[in-house]
Amino acid sequence: MITHALAPLASIAYQRRYIIHGDIKGYIIPWELLEDAINALNITLSDKKYQQRYSSEELSCLASMLATIKNCPYTQDVPLEELVERHKGWAAVRSQAQECLQIMNFDLVAWEKENIDFPDN
């Protein structure tokens, strides 16, 4: 489902936990998040069977999401904390993902509660 490809991109809490503070129990490589989203978006936007599941407003937002990702000047040499906390292109991707999920009435807070495992301190 497209929402599950966008949720990690929309959630700064998820990115802080798994990109900045990833460990042996769980970590995410930023370009993999982008790749997963691009694949899901390409399938959704190119296949009429999937397009039928979404409103025209949702499809428009998803098309904007794909363009935002493709225009993100992310390179793998950007330090992870800088990427998540200060990178303007990454922030634009996160913002667009949040917008799409909001239009789709996706509960990002509930998703975060189910998908972010904070280590015991």
Residue, then its C-alpha position, 0 to 999 in steps of 0.5 A: m500500500i502506498t501509505h506504508a511507503l510514504a509513512p517513513l518519509a513523512s515521519i521525522a520521529y521514524q527518521r530520527r530513530y532509524i536513520i540517525h540513531g539506527d542500531i543492530k536492532g533496526y536501521i534504515i538507509p535513506w536512499e532505500l526509503l526514496e527507492d521504495a517510495i519511487n517504486a510504489l509511486n511509479i506502480t500506483l501512478s502508471d497502473k489503472k488498476y491502482q489508480q482507481r483506488y485513489s481520488s484525483e486529489e490523491l493522485s495529484c498529490l502522489a504525482s507531486m510526491l514523485a516529482t519532489i523525490k526526483n528533484c531532491p538533491y540528496t547524496q549519500d555523503v550528506p551526514l545523516e543528522e544533517l539530512v534528517e534535521r536540516h537538509k532542505g530537499w529532504a524536508a521538502v520530501r517529508s513535507q510532501a509525504q505528510e501532505c499526501l498522507q493527510i489527504m488520504n486520511f492516514d493516521l501517521v501518529a498511530w503508524e508511528k506508535e506501531n512502527i517505531d521501537f525506541p530502545d530502552n535507556 
